[in-house]
Amino acid sequence: MATNYKSDYVKAYLGDGSKYGVKIIFSQEDKKLGTCGPLTLLKERLTEPFIMMNGDVLTKLDFKKFYDSGMAQNADLTIGTKIITHPFQFGNVRVDENDLVIGVDEKPELSFEILSGIYFFKPGVFDVIPDDTYFGMDNLIHKMLDEKRAVGRFLIHEYWLDIGQVNDYTQAKEDFSKHF
């Protein structure tokens, strides 16, 4: 577990993981290293494919299917994605080249395919992540694409919620009793 902000609280709460039936190894950053940078502190241990997940995600993802999909793809990185749909509060006006209205979509729903904060890595990805440097997931994806390296994608259909905001955390507490 890569920690930086409030790492003492995280370590005190989770301990060595034995009370949860897992073994936790902490990677303590001395400086902010972003989403991917902390992985380089553990790269000697990460010699097999692995999954990384942001700590503010609640999901019912089938991790075995995700892992198997990452293994099957010819890519060192597979990103979990989710389609999020939001209603737009205004009508969308469509016009032609003569400024004549050709249609109106009243309060359309906008859909985006977003990064879910869940990633599958093969050890070859360490060829791209610089040591001891702030390096975010966006940096990794851009660098891999710039170098023409394959980046796989796994579309998540199961329940997923980012709980990084107060309102989302409140929603997660309600959803937890329903879905988990």
N, C-alpha and C positions, 0 to 999 in steps of 0.2 A: 504494500500500500504506500503510494507516494504521498507524502504529507509536507505541508509548509505552514499555511495559515492555521493557527490554533492546533498545531500538531500534538501538543502536550495533552489537550483535552481528548483528542481522538485516541491516542495511545492509552490514556488512563481508562477510557470507556471500553475499548475493545480488548485491551490486554494482548496476550499472545494468540488469541483466537480460540483457545481450548474450550471456553464456555459455549462456543458456537459450533464446535466440531471441525474447526479448520485451523491451519497454521498460518499466522500472519507474520510477514516480514515487512518491516517499515523501511522505507527509503526516505530519509530526512534530507530535504533540500537546505543548503546553506544560503541560497539565493533563489529567487523565483526563476523557474526553468520552463514555465508554460505547461502545456498538456503533454507533450512528447519528451521534452528535455529530461524529466526525471527517470524515464526508462533507461537512459544511458547509465545511470547510477547502478542499475541492476542487470546490465546486459550480459555479464558473465553468468548469471543465473537463468537468464531468459534464452536458453539455447533451443527450445522447442516452441512451436507455434502457441500463441496465447491470446486471450481476450482481455482487453482493457475497457473499463467502464467508468464514466464520470460518477462521482459520488452523489450527485443530485438527480438521479434518474430512478423512477419507479416503473417497473415493467413486468409483464408476464411472458417475455420473450422465451422461446424454446432455445436455450443456449446451445444445446447439442446440435440442433438443425443449423444454427448460425455458425458454429465451429465447423461442422461438416461442409457447409457451403464455402467457407473460407479456405478450407483444405482443398476443395475441388477446383477452386479458381486458380488460374495461372497469374497470381498477383501476390506481392508481399504484404499488401494492405487490402482489407475488405472493410468498407464502412457500412454500418447499420444505418438505414434511413427510415424515415416515417413520413407519410403524407399528412399534412396538417391543413385543415380547411377553416378559414375565418370568414364570417360575413362582413361585407363592406357596407358602411353605413349610408352611402350615397348611391344614386343611380348613375350608371355608366352610359354616357352618350357616345354613340358612334356616328361619325360623319364621313361623307365622301370628299373627293378632291375639290368640289364646288361649295363646300361648307353647308351642304344640305344634310339634314339629319336622316340617317338610314336605319336607326334603331336605338332603342333604349333598353338597357338591362337594369331593372329596378333592384337595387341592393344585391348585387351578385355575390356569390361565394367565391373567394379566392383560395386556390390550393397551391401549396408549396411542398416540395420534397426536401426535407431538412435532415441535417446530421442528427442522429439520435443520441450521440455521446457514448456509443458502444462500437468497439472496433476489434477486428481480428488482425493479428500481426504474425507474420513469419519472420524468423530472425534476419533475413536479408534486408529488412527495413532499416536495420542499424547502419547500413551503408549510406543512408540518406540523412539520418539524424545526427547533427554535430554534438560532440561531447561538451558538457559544461556551458551550454548556451541556451538562452531562452528560445524555445521552439514549440510553437503551438500546432495543433492538429491542422489548422488551415495552412500553416507554413509547410507541413509535411505533404499534404495533398497537392498544393501548388508546385512544390519542388518535384514531386514524383511525376506530375503531369508535364511540367516543363522538360523533364528528362525523358519523356515518352515512356515512362514506366507504367505498367498496368495498375489500376486501382479498381478493385472489385466493389460490388454493391450488393447488399442484402436488404430487401424491403421488408420492414417489420409490419406485420398485420395484427399482432397481438396488442393488448393494452400497453400503453406507454405514456408516461407523463414526466416532464421536466419539472422538478420541484425547487428550482432555484429562486423563485420569487415567493413572497409571503402568500399571495392569493393561491398560487399553485400548491404550496405546502398545505394550505387549508383544504384544498380540493383532494390532495393525496390522502389526507387523514380520513376524509369521507369515503373515498374510493377504496382504501385499504380494507375496510370492513366488508365491502361489497365483493371485491375481486380476489382477495387473498384470504 
